[in-house]
Amino acid sequence: MTLRDALLQGTKLLEEGSIASPRLTAEVLLCQALHQERSFLYAHSERALQEVEWIHYGRYLHQRLNGMPIQYITGRQEFYGREFRVTPDVLIPRPETELVVETVLNLKRDARRIVDVGCGSGAIAVTLRLETLAQVCGTDISAEALAVAANNARRLGAPVEFVECDLLSAIAEASVDVIASNPPYVPLGDRAGLQREVREHEPEAALFAGPTGFEIYERLVNEAPRVLRRSGWLVMELGYNSRDRVTAMLGSGWRDVQVAPDLVGIPRVLAARWQP
């Protein structure tokens, strides 16, 4: 079978399986099987597919047809212009989460110490370390996620410290200039309404906060004053339609509360300065 025929057959299977962007998906999966770039497919379209390549390609098509996100199949996802490795142990970094990074850079580029709470793949922590001169620490309750994050930090040359703990429990008092977080914020009752790729393949601990979806927000807002220095910032990604309720959690001592919308106008990132 030639590469052209393999691509056509893969596209047809994905179309029949109602997979979005079937042609592009087939190209990406075939490139993964070949360990080549997409341009190779068209420069060598008559090249015969080797048996081992066909086996890998078939497995990748089967995985995608069964709902596995393409990022977990290829093990890669771009974030803030850099390639991060991802596994099913970590949430796939989304483009809208880049707004957390941009908000931190706009508010406190001169921060001395930043903590990324629930760091997952390390996308926020690694990016902030490479974009600032701050000392950066990433925390997570998952040892498997921290292993992925540490690998990304090594690959990208970012000297980030990673700590296995629950939220901010291992962080010293009054030691941080910025807390950044993309916390779990999906209510448990919304599980059935999630996309199949998310519901069946991404880590539950990174998705679900509890019955209301606001449990982790409440804990972060309550714990942040202990570790923030005076005039330090708390920057959190917001779930859909959560702005008002999260803002209402910010009681006495919080100043300069602001919310940044994403590209489609949805309130996406909340920032507040601790000034008791």
N, C-alpha and C positions, 0 to 999 in steps of 0.2 A: 504494500500500500504506500502511495506517495504522500508527502506532507499535504499536498493540495487535497487529496481524497480524504485523508484523516481529518483535516480541518472541516471539510464539507460534512462528513459523517458526524463529527462531534457537534457541529452547529445544529444539524437536524435533530439529534437526540436531545439537545438542550431546549430547542424550540418546542418539541413534543412534550417536554417536561415542564413547560411554562417557566423556564428560567429567564430572568431579565438579561438583556444584552447577550443573546446566545452566541453571536459571532465573536464578539470581543472576549467573552468568557472562554470559548473554545481556543482562541488564539493564546490567551494567557496560560491556559492549562497545557496546551501543546508545547509552548515555550518552556514551561516548568519541566515537562518530561524530557525535553531536548537539552535543557540547561543552556538555552540560547535566547537572544533578544528577538522581538517580533519581526524585525527586518529580515532575519534569517529565513523566516517562513516563505517570504516572497522571492528572496534571492535564490532559494534552493527548493522551489515548490515541487520539482520532479524527483527530489531525493527520496529514496525508499526509507520508510520508517523501520528501524531495527526492532527486533522482537522485544528487547527489554524496554525500549522507548514506548512501544505499543502497550505493554503491560502497565507501565506507569501512567500513561495517558488514559487508558481505560479505567484505572483505579481512581484517578482524579475526577473523571467525568461521573463515575458512580457516586463519589463523595458529594460532588456538587448537586447532583440530582436528588440526593438524600438530604439536602438542605445545609450542608456544611458551608460556611462562608468561604469565599475564595481566598481571603486573607489567611485563614487557617491552613488551607491547602498549600498555598505558596510560602506561608510562614513570614510574610512581609506586609507592611503597611507604611505609607508615607505620612509623616507628620511634621509640619513646619519646615518642609523642604528636605527632611532627612528620612532615611529608610530605617524603620524599626522592625525588629524581629518580634513576631507574635505567635503565641500558642493558645490552645483552648484554656490555659490557666489564667489568661488575662483578657480583659475587655479590649476589643479592637478600637484603637484610637480613632475618634471621629474628627472631621474637619472643624466642626463647631467648637470643639474643645480647644482649638488653637486660640480662641478668643480669651480663654483663661490666661494663657501666656501673654497675649498682647495687653491685656488689662494690667497684669503685674508689671510689665515693662513700662507702660504709660504712667503708672502710679508710683513705682518704687524701683526704678532701674538701679539705683545706688544701694539697694538692700545689702546688708552684710550677711544675713542668714535667712534662708528660705526653707520651709518645710512643705513638701507635697504629701498630703494625707490621702492614703489609699492609692498609692502610686501606680499599681498595676504594672504595665509594660515599662514604666519609667519615662513615658513620653513627655510629661510636663516637667518632671525633675531634671531629666537630661537636657531638655531644650533650655530651661532657665539657667542651668549651669553653663551652657555654651553661649548663651546670649548675655550673661551678666558676669560680674566678678564675685558674686556671692558664694558663700558656702551653702551647699544644698543637701538636704536630707530627704529621703523618701521613706515613708512608713507604709506598711501593709500588714494585714493579719495572715496573709498567705505566703508561706515560705516558697511555694512554687512560683508565685508571681514575682517575688523578690529575686529569685534566680534569673528569671527572664529580664527583669529590669537591670540587674547587675551586668548581665551579658551585653545588653544594649549600651550601657554606660561604658564598658570596656571597648566595645567596637567603635563607638563614636568619640572616644577620647575625652569623656566627661568624668572628672573625679567626684562622684556623688557618693555620699554615705547612705546605706540602706539599713533600716532597722525593722525587725519583725515585732510589731506591737499593735494594740488596738487604738486606732486614731492617734491621739497625742500623748498617750500614757507614758511613753519613754522620753518625752521631750522636757528639758529642764525649764523651770520657771523664768519668765522674763528674758528669754534667750533668742527670740525670733522676731524678725522684722516683717515677714510675710508668711501667712499660711495660705497655700493654694490647694484647691481640691476639686476633683470631679467625683463627688460622692455617689453612692447608690441612692437612687431616688424613685424607683419604680415601686408602687404599692403592690403587695402580694396579690391582691385581687385582680390586677391588670395582666396577670401572666398569660391568660388565654388570648388576650388581644395583641400580644407582641408578635412580630414577624417570626416565622418558623425558625429562620436562621439564628435569631437572637434567643428565642425561648429554649431551643433544644441544644444550642452549642456554646453560648457564651456563659461564663461563670456566674452562678446565681448570687454569690456573695458580692459581686461587683455591680449587680443590677438591682436587687431588691433590698429596700431599706426596712421594711416591716409592713404592718397592715395599712398605715396611712401614706407611706412614702416620705414622711418628713422626720422620721426618727433620727437619722444620721445628721440632718441639718440641725436639729435641736441639740444634739450632743456636741457638735462642732461649735455652735454659737456659745454654748455654756462652758466648754473647755478652753476656747481660744484665749480669753482674758488671762488665764494662768500663764500661758507661754509667750504671749505677745509682749514686746517692749512697748513703751508708751509711743503712741502714734504709729504703731504697727497696723498692717492691713490684713483683713480676712477676705479672700477672693474665692468664690465658689461658683461652679456651674449650676444652673437652675434647670429643673425639669419643666416640662410644659405646664403652663398655668400655675406655677408655684410661687411667682414673685411676691404676691401680696402676703401670703402666709409666712414665707421665710423672712420677709422684711419686718413683719410684726414681731418676730422673735428677738429683734435687736432692741434691747432695752437701754437703760441708762448707761452711759459710757461710750456708746457707739456714735460716731460722727461721720459726716460726709458720705452718707449712704448713696450709692449710685448703682444703676443697672444698665448694662450694655446689651443692645439687641444683636441677634445674629443677622445673617444676610437676608433672611426672609422676614425680619422684623419681630421675631419672637424674643421676649426677654430671656437672655441666655446666661449672663454672668452678673452676679451681685458682688459688690465690693463695699466694705465698711471699715472705717479707721477707728482703732481703739484709743480713746482719749478720755480716761476717767477723770 
